[in-house]
Amino acid sequence: MNSVKTYTLFNDHDVYLFKEGRHYKLYGKFGAHSAEKDGVKGVYFSVWAPNAKKVSVIGNFNNWNHKDHILFPRWDGSGIWEGFITGLTWGTLYKYAVETARGEILEKSDPYALSWEQNLQAASLVSTTWYEWSDKEWMENRWKKNTLDAPISVYELHLGSWVREGNAPDKYLNYRDIAEKLVPYVKEMGFTHVEFMPVMEYPYDPSWGYQITGFYAATSRFGSPQDLMFLIDELHKHNIGVILDWVPSHFPGDANGLHRFDGSYLYEHEDPRKGFHPDWKSYIFNYGRNEVKSFLISNAMFWLERYHADGLRVDAVTSMLHLDYSRNEGEWEPNIEGGNVNLEAKAFLQEFNTAVYKEFGDSIMTIAEESSDFPMLTKPVHDGGVGFGMKWMMGWMHDTLDYFKEDPINRKYHHHKITFASVYMYNENYMMPLSHDEVVHGKASLIYKMPGDEWQKFANLRALYVYMYTHPGAKLLFMGDEFAQTGEWNFTRSLDWHLLQYPVHKGMQTLVKDLNHLYRNEPAFYENQFNKNGFEWVEADDLENSVYVYLRKGKRRDDVLMVVLNLTPQVLEYTIGVNTGTHWEVIFNSDDQKYSGSGTDADILNEKHEEWRRYPKSITVKLPPLAGIILRQRKDKKYKLQRIKQHKK
């Protein structure tokens, strides 16, 4: 006898939108939901399995027997199976037993489950995302923090290896324990946002979370959904935004996951040229299938709505957009226009961006991790763009690291690796990443990418950070880089926090903290970071000295900062052209002793009222070795009057 009762949360319009690919709140319908029927409490289950012969709910309540609790197929051709089971409560373990057209019995975890077990069975749990939030003030005003003309400095971290208990290095901290340590640290360091590598449930630790099986489940490695919400809530209460890595590009072939969910290619594309990723040995979503689009866009909405995420950084966009990504000739099929663009994936990303920005406005951000020169990625969809808020500036990252790896004596041969970014830096809205991908798999930590002895390595990295923080665009720095972690990132253990006992590492941390606060406090560094009014080269072609000079400009006409990079180990007396009526003072020097620099002062040695190159005046500045300095125009009226009188005499 079937113990399941008829029940539904779907109406005809829900089903219509789902089949059309335009239902963006499916998490309120699919999955396991507490419900009541005829005065009796229980759980309503619903799952999409259009090619199944039978679907039943199995769990610890029926000894995992697939014959007792059989769901009912809807009559409308939607492929939805549903039903109500009395007596079940939160914490019940369950799966779906799916009988395929060929008679196989597949035991599948719930694609919409809110929690999963942490074991080989990886069963789903009847759970809830109810939480009493305390971040109302942040949510009402966060658009001010997430807008493109606000300072955005992101601390990227992996929750499992940022920090662990010293007495139990193999044990994960709970989300709440992480909050206790992370919130004051990020606040003190001056980062405006954190970015969590995927927090969605995943089975394989070495994937770092990028092989997701439970798209709607906060990974239970670190606690419950409410524990993660507490962490986000605490960050928000201290004015720190939260960006989540989101992976709509692929999923693993685990037996209990999405792969061949009802015995057919349901979520993945059937053609392996579009549906299988050769590098990651994973499966690619079928972006042309409406129900799959509804699943994915609903998933984005879920994390933004239920978990109050302030943004989604979309992983592996390049692989989504290119049919020939990581494929040889003959291993991919051109689109109907004869090109290599996955038109269905592009349309999906346009629909995703349109949907989330319509729902949340500019209070959230979407960020593409995309390494090609795919056009108009951050342009509005109505203008033919893909609609992202920002894009990772991968070209800048690679060129910059390639340059800084060079011995200073050879840098003149690579000078324009630094200036090249200015050719295209306003083509898109860029976030400048020094991400986790650059400090793993034998690539070395950032500090060990730098050439020279210990002093030169640290001086080079300090100069690199000055360059990054003063270049147009939002910023992102991976955990550990802020104090010059020496080893490559290892996801199995904590960062090497003990390094902070050494002055060079403590000095690097202090430098990053000061740069964060300087970036946030100087509008010239962020107000025009995405438009051409915010940047001007003063000296871009001095190959022999490896010196770069540029201006950063705010919206106020007199809000101008000058950045000078001396990327050789020599102290230079350097003449720089300036405009009429300007006077400069040094406000930052990466060679300062408090950063474990040599302590060479960056003095302004002379100011001449004579034409220098294309400028009417000049200043001569003492440049510390392997350093970046920042100068600001003084607004001292008394000084200006004195200079005018002296000039008249």
For each residue, the residues with C-beta under 8 A, 3 or more apart:
1:
2: 68 69 70
3: 62 68 69 85 86
4: 57 69 70 71 72 83 84 85
5: 37 83 84 85 86
6: 72 83 84
7: 35 37 44 82 83 84
8: 44 46 74 82
9: 14 28 29 33 35 44 46 82
10: 14 15 29 46 74 78 80 82
11: 14 15
12: 15 16 76
13: 16 17
14: 9 10 11 17 18 23 29
15: 10 11 12 18 19 74 76 78 80
16: 12 13 19 20
17: 13 14 20 22 23 294
18: 14 15 21 23 26 78 80 290 291 294
19: 15 16 78 290 291
20: 16 17 23 290
21: 18 289 290 291 292 293 294 351
22: 17 290 294
23: 14 17 18 20 26 29 294 298
24: 294 297 298 301 355 359
25: 28 29 298 301
26: 18 23 29 30 112 294 295 298
27: 30 31 112 216 298 299 301 302 306
28: 9 25
29: 9 10 14 23 25 26 46
30: 26 27 46 47 48 80 111 112
31: 27 45 46 110 111 112 113 114 216
32: 43 44 45 92 94 110 112 113 114 124 126 127
33: 9 43 44
34: 41 42 43 44 89 90 126 128
35: 7 9 41 42 43 44 84
36: 39 40 41 42
37: 5 7 40 42 84 86
38:
39: 36
40: 36 37 86 87
41: 34 35 36 86 87 89
42: 34 35 36 37 84 85 86 87 88
43: 32 33 34 35 84 85 88 89 92 126
44: 7 8 9 32 33 34 35 82 83 84
45: 31 32 57 71 82 83 84 85 94 96 110
46: 8 9 10 29 30 31 71 80 81 82
47: 30 55 71 80 81 82 96 110 111 112
48: 30 78 79 80 81 111 266 291 295
49: 52 55 79 81 96 98 261 262 266
50: 78 79 262 266
51: 79 100 101 262 263 264 266
52: 49 55 81 98 99 100 101 262 263
53: 99 100 101 103
54: 70 98 99
55: 47 49 52 70 71 73 81 96 97 98 99 262
56: 66 67 68 69 70 71 96 97
57: 4 45 62 69 71 83 85 94 95 96 97
58: 62 64 65 66 69 94 95 96 97 107
59: 62 64 92 93 94 95 123
60: 63 64 92 93 94 123
61: 85 87 88 92 94
62: 3 57 58 59 65 68 69
63: 60
64: 58 59 60 95
65: 58 62 68
66: 56 58 97 99 105
67: 56 70
68: 2 3 56 62 65
69: 2 3 4 56 57 58 62 83 85
70: 2 4 54 55 56 67 83
71: 4 45 46 47 55 56 57 81 82 83
72: 4 6 81 82 83
73: 55 79 80 81
74: 8 10 15 77 78 79 80 81 82
75:
76: 12 15
77: 74
78: 10 15 18 19 48 50 74
79: 48 49 50 51 73 74 291
80: 10 15 18 30 46 47 48 73 74
81: 46 47 48 49 52 55 71 72 73 74
82: 7 8 9 10 44 45 46 47 71 72 74
83: 4 5 6 7 44 45 57 69 70 71 72
84: 4 5 6 7 35 37 42 43 44 45
85: 3 4 5 42 43 45 57 61 69 88
86: 3 5 37 40 41 42
87: 40 41 42 61
88: 42 43 61 85 92 126
89: 34 41 43 92 126
90: 34 125 126 127 128
91: 125 126 127
92: 32 43 59 60 61 88 89 125 126
93: 59 60 117 123 124 125
94: 32 45 57 58 59 60 61 110 123 124 125 126
95: 57 58 59 64 107 108 109 110 123 124 256
96: 45 47 49 55 56 57 58 107 108 109 110
97: 55 56 57 58 66 105 106 107 108
98: 49 52 54 55 105 106 107 108 261 262 263
99: 52 53 54 55 66 103 104 105 106
100: 51 52 53 103 104 105 106 262 263 264
101: 51 52 53 263 264
102: 263
103: 53 99 100
104: 99 100 263
105: 66 97 98 99 100
106: 97 98 99 100 255 260 261 262 263
107: 58 95 96 97 98 255 256
108: 95 96 97 98 111 256 257 261
109: 95 96 113 116 122 123 124 213 214 256 257
110: 31 32 45 47 94 95 96 113 124
111: 30 31 47 48 108 215 216 258 261 267 295
112: 26 27 30 31 32 47 216
113: 31 32 109 110 116 124 125 127 214 216 217
114: 31 32 125 127 128 129 216 217 218 225
115: 124 125 127 201 217 218 220 224 225
116: 109 113 122 123 124 125 201 213 214 217 219 220
117: 93 121 122 123 124 125 220
118: 122 220 221
119: 122
120:
121: 117 256
122: 109 116 117 118 119 203 213 254 256
123: 59 60 93 94 95 109 116 117
124: 32 93 94 95 109 110 113 115 116 117 214 217
125: 90 91 92 93 94 113 114 115 116 117
126: 32 34 43 88 89 90 91 92 94
127: 32 90 91 113 114 115 217 224 225
128: 34 90 114 225
129: 114 225 229 306 307
130: 226
131: 225 226 229 230 233
132:
133: 136 139 229 233 308
134: 233 237
135: 138 139 232 233 236 237 308
136: 133 139 140
137: 140 141
138: 135 141 142 236 237 239
139: 133 135 136 142 236 308 363
140: 136 137
141: 137 138 144 145
142: 138 139 145 146 236 241 310 363
143: 146 147 361 362 363
144: 141 147 150
145: 141 142 150 192 193 239 241 310
146: 142 143 150 152 241 310 311 362 363 364 365
147: 143 144 150 362
148: 389 390 429 529 530
149: 526 527 528 529 530
150: 144 145 146 147 192 526
151: 192 519 520 525 526
152: 146 192 193 431 474 475 526
153: 190 191 192 193 469 474 475 476 477 516 519 520
154: 191 192 193 194 195 243 431 474 475 476 477
155: 186 189 191 193 194 195 477 479 482
156: 194 195 197 433 435 436 476 477 478 479
157: 162 182 194 195 196 197 478 479
158: 161 162 196 197 208 209 436 479 489 491
159: 162 172 175 178 196 197 199 221 222
160: 172 205 221 222 491
161: 158 164 489 490 491 492 493 494 495
162: 157 158 159 178 182 479 494 495
163: 173 178 181 182 494 495 497
164: 161 168 169 170 171 172 173 493 494
165: 168 169 171 173
166: 169
167:
168: 164 165 171
169: 164 165 166 493 494
170: 164
171: 164 165 168
172: 159 160 164 221 222
173: 163 164 165 177 178 181 222
174: 177 178 222 223 227
175: 159 178 179 222 223 227 228 230 231
176: 179 180 223 227 230 231
177: 173 174 180 181
178: 159 162 163 173 174 175 181 182 222 231
179: 175 176 182 183 230 231 234 235
180: 176 177 183
181: 163 173 177 178 184 185
182: 157 162 163 178 179 185 186 194 231 235
183: 179 180 186 187 234 235 238 240
184: 181 187 188
185: 181 182 188 189
186: 155 182 183 189 191 194 235 238 240
187: 183 184 190 238 239 240
188: 184 185 513
189: 155 185 186 482 509 512 513 516
190: 153 187 513 515 516 517 519 520
191: 153 154 155 186 194 240 477 516
192: 145 150 151 152 153 154 240 241 520
193: 145 152 153 154 155 240 241 242 243 310 311
194: 154 155 156 157 182 186 191 235 240 241 242 243
195: 154 155 156 157 242 243 244 245 313 476
196: 157 158 159 199 242 243 244 245
197: 156 157 158 159 208 209 210 245 436
198: 202 208 209 210 212 219 244 245 246 247 315
199: 159 196 209 218 219 228 244
200: 209 212 214 215 216 217 218 219 246 247
201: 115 116 212 213 214 215 217 218 219 220
202: 198 207 209 210 211 212 213 214 219 252
203: 122 211 213 252 254 257
204: 207 211 252
205: 160 208 491 492
206: 491
207: 202 204 210 211 252
208: 158 197 198 205 436 491
209: 158 197 198 199 200 202 212 219 245
210: 197 198 202 207 245 247 315 316
211: 202 203 204 207 250 251 252 280 282
212: 198 200 201 202 209 215 247 251 252
213: 109 116 122 201 202 203 251 252 254 256 257 258
214: 109 113 116 124 200 201 202 217 219
215: 111 200 201 212 251 295 299
216: 27 31 111 112 113 114 200 299 302
217: 113 114 115 116 124 127 200 201 214 220 225
218: 114 115 199 200 201 224 225 227 228 307
219: 116 198 199 200 201 202 209 214 222
220: 115 116 117 118 201 217 223 224
221: 118 159 160 172
222: 159 160 172 173 174 175 178 219 227 228
223: 174 175 176 220 226 227 228
224: 115 127 218 220 227 228
225: 114 115 127 128 129 131 217 218 228 229
226: 130 131 223 229 230
227: 174 175 176 218 222 223 224 230 231
228: 175 199 218 222 223 224 225 231 232 307
229: 129 131 133 225 226 232 233 307 308
230: 131 175 176 179 226 227 233 234
231: 175 176 178 179 182 227 228 234 235
232: 135 228 229 235 236 242 307 308 309
233: 131 133 134 135 229 230 236 237 308
234: 179 183 230 231 237 238
235: 179 182 183 186 194 231 232 238 240 241 242
236: 135 138 139 142 232 233 239 240 241 242 308
237: 134 135 138 233 234
238: 183 186 187 234 235
239: 138 145 187 236
240: 183 186 187 191 192 193 194 235 236
241: 142 145 146 192 193 194 235 236 310 311
242: 193 194 195 196 232 235 236 308 309 310 311
243: 154 193 194 195 196 309 310 311 312 313 365 367
244: 195 196 198 199 303 307 309 311 312 313
245: 195 196 197 198 209 210 312 313 315
246: 198 200 299 300 303 312 313 314 315
247: 198 200 210 212 250 251 315 316
248: 285 296 299 300 314 320 348 352
249: 284 285 314 315 316 317 319 320
250: 211 247 277 280 282 283 284 285 316 319
251: 211 212 213 215 247 257 258 259 267 268 282 283 285
252: 202 203 204 207 211 212 213 257 259 282 283
253: 257 259 281 282 283
254: 122 203 213 257 259
255: 106 107 259
256: 95 107 108 109 121 122 213
257: 108 109 203 213 251 252 253 254 261
258: 111 213 251 261 266 267 268 283
259: 251 252 253 254 255 267 268 283
260: 106 263 264 265 266
261: 49 98 106 108 111 257 258 264 266 267
262: 49 50 51 52 55 98 100 106 266
263: 51 52 98 100 101 102 104 106 260
264: 51 100 101 260 261
265: 260 268 269 270 275 286
266: 48 49 50 51 258 260 261 262
267: 111 251 258 259 261 283 285 286 292 295
268: 251 258 259 265 275 276 283 284 285 286
269: 265 274 275 284 285 286 287 288
270: 265 275 286
271: 274 275 333
272: 275 276
273: 276 323 327 331 332 333
274: 269 271 284 286 323 332 333 342
275: 265 268 269 270 271 272 283 284 286
276: 268 272 273 282 283 284
277: 250 280 281 282 283 284 319 326
278: 281 326 327 331
279: 326
280: 211 250 277
281: 253 277 278
282: 211 250 251 252 253 276 277
283: 250 251 252 253 258 259 267 268 275 276 277
284: 249 250 268 269 274 275 276 277 319 320
285: 248 249 250 251 267 268 269 292 296
286: 265 267 268 269 270 274 275 289 292 344
287: 269 292 293 320 342 344 345 347 348
288: 269 344
289: 21 286 292 293
290: 18 19 20 21 22 293 294
291: 18 19 21 48 79 294 295
292: 21 267 285 286 287 289 295 296
293: 21 287 289 290 296 297 348 351
294: 17 18 21 22 23 24 26 290 291 297 298
295: 26 48 111 215 267 291 292 298 299
296: 248 285 292 293 299 300 348 352
297: 24 293 294 300 301 351 352 355 356
298: 23 24 25 26 27 294 295 301 302
299: 27 215 216 246 248 295 296 302 303
300: 246 248 296 297 303 304 312 352 355 356
301: 24 25 27 297 298 304 305 355 356 359
302: 27 216 298 299 305 306 307
303: 244 246 299 300 306 307 309 312
304: 300 301 307 308 309 312 356 359 360 364
305: 301 302 308 359
306: 27 129 302 303
307: 129 218 228 229 232 244 302 303 304
308: 133 135 139 229 232 233 236 242 304 305
309: 232 242 243 244 303 304 312 364
310: 142 145 146 193 241 242 243 363 364 365
311: 146 193 241 242 243 244 364 365 366 367 389
312: 243 244 245 246 300 303 304 309 356 364 365 366 367
313: 195 243 244 245 246 366 367 368 369 392
314: 246 248 249 317 349 366 367 368 369 388
315: 198 210 245 246 247 249 369
316: 210 247 249 250 319 320 369
317: 249 314 320 321 349 368 369 370 374 377
318: 321 322 325 369 370 371 372 374
319: 249 250 277 284 316 322 325 326
320: 248 249 284 287 316 317 342 345 349
321: 317 318 325 341 342 345 346 349 370 372 374
322: 318 319 325 340 341 342 372 374
323: 273 274 327 332 333 334 335 340 341 342
324: 327 331 332 340
325: 318 319 321 322
326: 277 278 279 319
327: 273 278 323 324 331 332
328: 331
329:
330:
331: 273 278 324 327 328
332: 273 274 323 324 327 340
333: 271 273 274 323
334: 323 337 338 339 340
335: 323 338 339 340 341 342 343
336: 343
337: 334 341 343
338: 334 335
339: 334 335
340: 322 323 324 332 334 335
341: 321 322 323 335 337 346
342: 274 287 320 321 322 323 335 345 346
343: 335 336 337 346 347
344: 286 287 288 347 348
345: 287 320 321 342 348 349
346: 321 341 342 343 349 350 386
347: 287 343 344 350 351
348: 248 287 293 296 344 345 351 352
349: 314 317 320 321 345 346 352 353 386 387 388
350: 346 347 353 354 381 385 386 387
351: 21 293 297 347 348 354 355
352: 248 296 297 300 348 349 355 356 366 387
353: 349 350 356 357 366 381 386 387 388
354: 350 351 357 358 381 387
355: 24 297 300 301 351 352 358 359
356: 297 300 301 304 312 352 353 359 360 364 366
357: 353 354 360 361 362 364 366 387 389
358: 354 355 361
359: 24 301 304 305 355 356
360: 304 356 357 363 364
361: 143 357 358 364
362: 143 146 147 357
363: 139 142 143 146 310 360
364: 146 304 309 310 311 312 356 357 360 361
365: 146 243 310 311 312 389 390
366: 311 312 313 314 352 353 356 357 387 388 389 390
367: 243 311 312 313 314 388 389 390 391 392 431
368: 313 314 317 377 378 386 388 390 391 392
369: 313 314 315 316 317 318 392 394
370: 317 318 321 374 377 391 392 394
371: 318 392 394 395
372: 318 321 322
373: 395
374: 317 318 321 322 370 377 386
375:
376: 379 383 384 385 386
377: 317 368 370 374 385 386 388 391 428
378: 368 385 386 387 388 389 390 391 428 429
379: 376 383 384 385 386 387 428
380: 383 385 387
381: 350 353 354 384 385 386 387
382:
383: 376 379 380
384: 376 379 381
385: 350 376 377 378 379 380 381
386: 346 349 350 353 368 374 376 377 378 379 381
387: 349 350 352 353 354 357 366 378 379 380 381
388: 314 349 353 366 367 368 377 378 391 429
389: 148 311 357 365 366 367 378 429
390: 148 365 366 367 368 378 428 429 430 431 474
391: 367 368 370 377 378 388 428 429 430 431
392: 313 367 368 369 370 371 397 430 431 433 435 476
393: 396 397 421 425 430 431 432 433 473
394: 369 370 371 397 398 433
395: 371 373 398 399 420 421 424
396: 393 399 400 421 425 430 432 471 473
397: 392 393 394 400 401 432 433 434 435 438
398: 394 395 401 402
399: 395 396 402 403 417 418 420 421
400: 396 397 403 404 417 418 421 464 467 468
401: 397 398 404 405 438 449
402: 398 399 405 406 414 417
403: 399 400 406 411 414 417 418
404: 400 401 449 450 451 460 461 464
405: 401 402 449 450 451
406: 402 403 410 411 413 414 451
407: 410 411 451 452
408: 411 451 452 456 546 567 568 569 626
409:
410: 406 407 413 414
411: 403 406 407 408 414 415 546 567 568
412: 415 543 544 546
413: 406 410 543
414: 402 403 406 410 411 417
415: 411 412 418 419 541 542 543 546
416: 419 420
417: 399 400 402 403 414 420
418: 399 400 403 415 421 467 548 565
419: 415 416 422 423 537 540 541 548
420: 395 399 416 417 423 424
421: 393 395 396 399 400 418 424 425 471
422: 419 425 535 537 540
423: 419 420
424: 395 420 421 427 428
425: 393 396 421 422 430 471 472 473 535
426: 472 530 531 532
427: 424
428: 377 378 379 390 391 424
429: 148 378 388 389 390 391 473 530
430: 390 391 392 393 396 425 472 473 474 530
431: 152 154 367 390 391 392 393 473 474 475 476
432: 393 396 397 468 471 473 474 475 476
433: 156 392 393 394 397 476
434: 397 438 446 468 476 477 478 481
435: 156 392 397 438 476 478
436: 156 158 197 208 439 440 478 489
437: 440 443
438: 397 401 434 435 443 446 478
439: 436 443 444 445 446 478 480 481 485 488 489
440: 436 437 443 488 489
441: 488
442: 488
443: 437 438 439 440 449 488
444: 439 448 449 488
445: 439 448 449 480 481 484 485 486 487 488 489
446: 434 438 439 449 450 461 464 481 484 485
447: 450 457 458 461 484 485 486
448: 444 445 457 486
449: 401 404 405 443 444 445 446
450: 404 405 446 447 456 457 458 460 461 464
451: 404 405 406 407 408 456 457 460
452: 407 408 455 456 457 460 569
453: 456 457
454: 457 458 504
455: 452 458 459 598
456: 408 450 451 452 453 459 460 569 626
457: 447 448 450 451 452 453 454 460 461
458: 447 450 454 455 461 462 484 504 507 508 596
459: 455 456 462 463 569 590 591 597 598 625 626 627
460: 404 450 451 452 456 457 463 464 567 626
461: 404 446 447 450 457 458 464 465 484 508
462: 458 459 465 466 508 511 590 591 595 597 626 627 628
463: 459 460 466 467 565 566 567 590 626 627 628
464: 400 404 446 450 460 461 467 468
465: 461 462 468 469 511 512 515 590 628
466: 462 463 469 470 515 563 565 588 590 627 628 629 630
467: 400 418 463 464 470 471 548 563 565 628
468: 400 432 434 464 465 471 475 477
469: 153 465 466 475 515 516 518 519 525
470: 466 467 519 525 550 552 561 563 628 630
471: 396 421 425 432 467 468
472: 425 426 430 528 529 530 534 535 552
473: 393 396 425 429 430 431 432 529 530
474: 152 153 154 390 430 431 432 529
475: 152 153 154 431 432 468 469 519
476: 153 154 156 195 392 431 432 433 434 435
477: 153 154 155 156 191 434 468 481 482 512
478: 156 157 434 435 436 438 439 481 489
479: 155 156 157 158 162 482 489 495
480: 439 445 483 485 489 495 496
481: 434 439 445 446 477 478 484 485
482: 155 189 477 479 508 509 512 513
483: 480 499 500 505 506 508 509 512
484: 445 446 447 458 461 481 499 504 505 508
485: 439 445 446 447 480 481 489 495 496 499
486: 445 447 448 496 499
487: 445 490 496
488: 439 440 441 442 443 444 445
489: 158 161 436 439 440 445 478 479 480 485
490: 161 487 493
491: 158 160 161 205 206 208
492: 161 205
493: 161 164 169 490
494: 161 162 163 164 169 497
495: 161 162 163 479 480 485
496: 480 485 486 487 499
497: 163 494 500
498: 501
499: 483 484 485 486 496 502 505
500: 483 497 505 506 509
501: 498 505 506
502: 499 505 506
503: 506 507 596
504: 454 458 484 507 508 596
505: 483 484 499 500 501 502 508 509
506: 483 500 501 502 503 509 510 596
507: 458 503 504 510 511 594 595 596 597
508: 458 461 462 482 483 484 504 505 511 512 595 596
509: 189 482 483 500 505 506 512 513
510: 506 507 513 514 594 595
511: 462 465 507 508 514 515 590 595
512: 189 465 477 482 483 508 509 515 516
513: 188 189 190 482 509 510 516 517
514: 510 511 517 518 588 595
515: 190 465 466 469 511 512 518 519 588
516: 153 189 190 191 469 512 513 519 520
517: 190 513 514 520 521
518: 469 514 515 521 522 525 587 588 630
519: 151 153 190 469 470 475 515 516 522 525 526
520: 151 153 190 192 516 517 526
521: 517 518
522: 518 519 525 526 552 554 561 632
523: 526 527 554 555 556 559
524: 527 528 534 552 553 554 559 560 561
525: 151 469 470 518 519 522 529 552 561
526: 149 150 151 152 519 520 522 523 529
527: 149 523 524 534 554 555 559
528: 149 472 524 531 532 533 534 535 553 554 555
529: 148 149 472 473 474 525 526 534
530: 148 149 426 429 430 472 473 534
531: 426 528 534
532: 426 528 535
533: 528 553 555
534: 472 524 527 528 529 530 531 552 553 554
535: 422 425 472 528 532 550 551 552 553
536: 550 551 553
537: 419 422 540 549 550
538: 549 550 551 562 576 577 615
539: 542 547 548 549 550 576 577
540: 419 422 537 548 549 550
541: 415 419
542: 415 539 545 546 547 548
543: 412 413 415 546
544: 412
545: 542 566 568 572 574
546: 408 411 412 415 542 543 566 567 568
547: 539 542 564 565 566 567 568 572 574 623
548: 418 419 467 539 540 542 563 564 565 567
549: 537 538 539 540 562 563 564 565 576
550: 470 535 536 537 538 539 540 562 563
551: 535 536 538 560 561 562 563
552: 470 472 522 524 525 534 535 560 561 562 563
553: 524 528 533 534 535 536 559 560 561
554: 522 523 524 527 528 534 559 560
555: 523 527 528 533 559
556: 523 559
557:
558: 633 635
559: 523 524 527 553 554 555 556
560: 524 551 552 553 554 582 632 633
561: 470 522 524 525 551 552 553 587 630 631 632 633
562: 538 549 550 551 552 576 578 584 630 631 632
563: 466 467 470 548 549 550 551 552 628 629 630 631
564: 547 548 549 574 576 621 623 628 629 630 631
565: 418 463 466 467 547 548 549 627 628
566: 463 545 546 547 570 572 574 623 624 625 626 627 628 629
567: 408 411 460 463 546 547 548 626
568: 408 411 545 546 547 572 625 626
569: 408 452 456 459 625 626
570: 566 625
571: 600 622 623 624 625
572: 545 547 566 568 622 623
573: 605 620 621 622 623
574: 545 547 564 566 620 621 622 623
575: 612 618 619 620 621
576: 538 539 549 562 564 612 618 619 620 621
577: 538 539 612 613 614 615 617 618
578: 562 582 584 612 615 617 618 619
579: 582 615 616 617
580: 616 617
581: 640
582: 560 578 579 617 633
583: 607 633 634 636 639 640 643
584: 562 578 604 619 631 632 633 634
585: 604 631 632 634
586: 589 602 603 604 621 629 630 631
587: 518 561 630 631 632
588: 466 514 515 518 628 629 630
589: 586 592 597 601 602 624 627 629 630
590: 459 462 463 465 466 511 595 597 624 627 628 629
591: 459 462 595 597 598 599 600 602 624 625 626 627 629
592: 589 595 597 599
593: 596 597 598 599
594: 507 510
595: 462 507 508 510 511 514 590 591 592
596: 458 503 504 506 507 508 593
597: 459 462 507 589 590 591 592 593 600 624 627
598: 455 459 591 593 624 625
599: 591 592 593
600: 571 591 597 622 624 625 627
601: 589 622 624
602: 586 589 591 621 622 623 624 627 629
603: 586 621 622
604: 584 585 586 607 619 620 621 622 631
605: 573 620 621 622
606: 619 620
607: 583 604 617 618 619 620
608: 612 617 618 619 620
609: 616 617 647
610: 617 618
611: 615 616 617 618
612: 575 576 577 578 608 615 617 618
613: 577
614: 577
615: 538 577 578 579 611 612 618
616: 579 580 609 611
617: 577 578 579 580 582 607 608 609 610 611 612
618: 575 576 577 578 607 608 610 611 612 615
619: 575 576 578 584 604 606 607 608
620: 573 574 575 576 604 605 606 607 608
621: 564 573 574 575 576 586 602 603 604 605 629 631
622: 571 572 573 574 600 601 602 603 604 605
623: 547 564 566 571 572 573 574 602 627 629
624: 566 571 589 590 591 597 598 600 601 602 627 629
625: 459 566 568 569 570 571 591 598 600
626: 408 456 459 460 462 463 566 567 568 569 591
627: 459 462 463 466 565 566 589 590 591 597 600 602 623 624
628: 462 463 465 466 467 470 563 564 565 566 588 590
629: 466 563 564 566 586 588 589 590 591 602 621 623 624
630: 466 470 518 561 562 563 564 586 587 588 589
631: 561 562 563 564 584 585 586 587 604 621
632: 522 560 561 562 584 585 587
633: 558 560 561 582 583 584
634: 583 584 585 639
635: 558
636: 583 639 640
637: 640 641
638: 641 642
639: 583 634 636 642 643
640: 581 583 636 637 643 644
641: 637 638 644 645
642: 638 639 645 646
643: 583 639 640 646 647
644: 640 641 647 648
645: 641 642 648 649
646: 642 643 649
647: 609 643 644
648: 644 645
649: 645 646
